[in-house]
């Protein structure tokens, strides 16, 4: 014949195991909820970084355009100075030899 005290103890242990299982399920649900919230925040931050990257890319393109423009203007400036230098040297040479 089964011992009633043993059955009672086993039933109480099964109840406690079930209680722990319920607690672990609740903890799992909370972790899942937290994970979903963190994923949403990380996706939002990632989207903001992508928007910033796009803006930086646009600024890089504008700076590259300005760099090209400044290079062209510098070439024209140097060409003008070389032309003036050649004219001055030509004038000095003409003044020395045509005296």
C-alpha positions as CSV (number, residue, x, y, z in Angstrom):
1,X,0.0,0.0,0.0
2,X,1.4,3.4,-0.9
3,X,2.4,5.7,1.8
4,X,0.1,8.7,2.0
5,X,2.8,10.9,3.5
6,X,5.1,10.0,0.5
7,X,2.3,10.8,-2.0
8,X,1.7,14.1,-0.3
9,X,5.4,15.0,-0.3
10,X,5.6,14.1,-4.0
11,X,2.5,16.1,-4.8
12,X,4.0,19.1,-2.9
13,X,7.3,18.7,-4.8
14,X,5.5,18.5,-8.1
15,X,3.6,21.7,-7.2
16,X,6.8,23.5,-6.4
17,X,8.4,22.3,-9.6
18,X,5.4,23.6,-11.5
19,X,5.7,26.9,-9.6
20,X,9.3,27.2,-10.6
21,X,8.4,26.4,-14.2
22,X,5.8,29.1,-14.1
23,X,8.3,31.6,-12.7
24,X,10.9,30.7,-15.4
25,X,8.2,31.1,-18.1
26,X,7.4,34.6,-16.7
27,X,11.1,35.4,-16.7
28,X,11.4,34.2,-20.3
29,X,8.5,36.4,-21.3
30,X,10.1,39.4,-19.7
31,X,13.4,38.7,-21.4
32,X,11.6,38.3,-24.7
33,X,9.8,41.6,-24.2
34,X,13.1,43.3,-23.3
35,X,14.8,41.8,-26.3
36,X,12.1,43.1,-28.6
37,X,12.3,46.6,-27.1
38,X,16.1,46.6,-27.4
39,X,15.9,45.3,-31.0
40,X,13.5,48.1,-31.8
41,X,15.8,50.7,-30.3
42,X,18.9,49.3,-32.0
43,X,17.0,49.4,-35.4
44,X,16.1,53.1,-34.7
45,X,19.7,54.0,-33.8
46,X,20.9,52.1,-36.9
47,X,18.4,54.1,-39.1
48,X,19.7,57.3,-37.6
49,X,23.3,56.3,-38.3
50,X,22.3,55.5,-41.9
51,X,20.7,58.9,-42.3
52,X,23.9,60.5,-40.9
53,X,26.0,58.5,-43.3
54,X,23.9,59.7,-46.2
55,X,24.3,63.3,-45.0
56,X,28.0,62.9,-44.7
57,X,28.2,61.4,-48.1
58,X,26.3,64.5,-49.5
59,X,28.8,66.8,-47.7
60,X,31.7,64.7,-49.1
61,X,30.4,65.2,-52.6
62,X,30.0,68.9,-52.1
63,X,33.5,69.2,-50.7
64,X,34.9,67.2,-53.7
65,X,33.1,69.6,-56.0
66,X,34.6,72.6,-54.2
67,X,38.1,71.0,-54.3
68,X,37.8,70.6,-58.1
69,X,36.6,74.2,-58.5
70,X,39.5,75.5,-56.4
71,X,42.0,73.4,-58.3
72,X,40.7,74.9,-61.6
73,X,40.8,78.4,-60.2
74,X,44.4,77.8,-58.9
75,X,45.5,76.6,-62.4
76,X,44.0,79.8,-64.0
77,X,45.8,81.9,-61.3
78,X,49.1,80.3,-61.9
79,X,48.7,80.5,-65.7
80,X,48.0,84.3,-65.3
81,X,51.1,84.7,-63.1
82,X,53.3,82.8,-65.6
83,X,51.9,85.0,-68.4
84,X,52.7,88.2,-66.5
85,X,56.2,86.8,-65.6
86,X,56.9,86.0,-69.3
87,X,55.7,89.5,-70.3
88,X,57.9,91.2,-67.7
89,X,60.9,89.1,-68.7
90,X,60.2,89.9,-72.4
91,X,59.9,93.6,-71.7
92,X,63.2,93.5,-69.7
93,X,65.0,91.6,-72.4
94,X,63.6,94.0,-75.1
95,X,64.6,97.0,-73.0
96,X,68.2,95.7,-72.6
97,X,68.7,94.7,-76.2
98,X,66.9,97.5,-77.9
99,X,68.8,100.3,-76.3
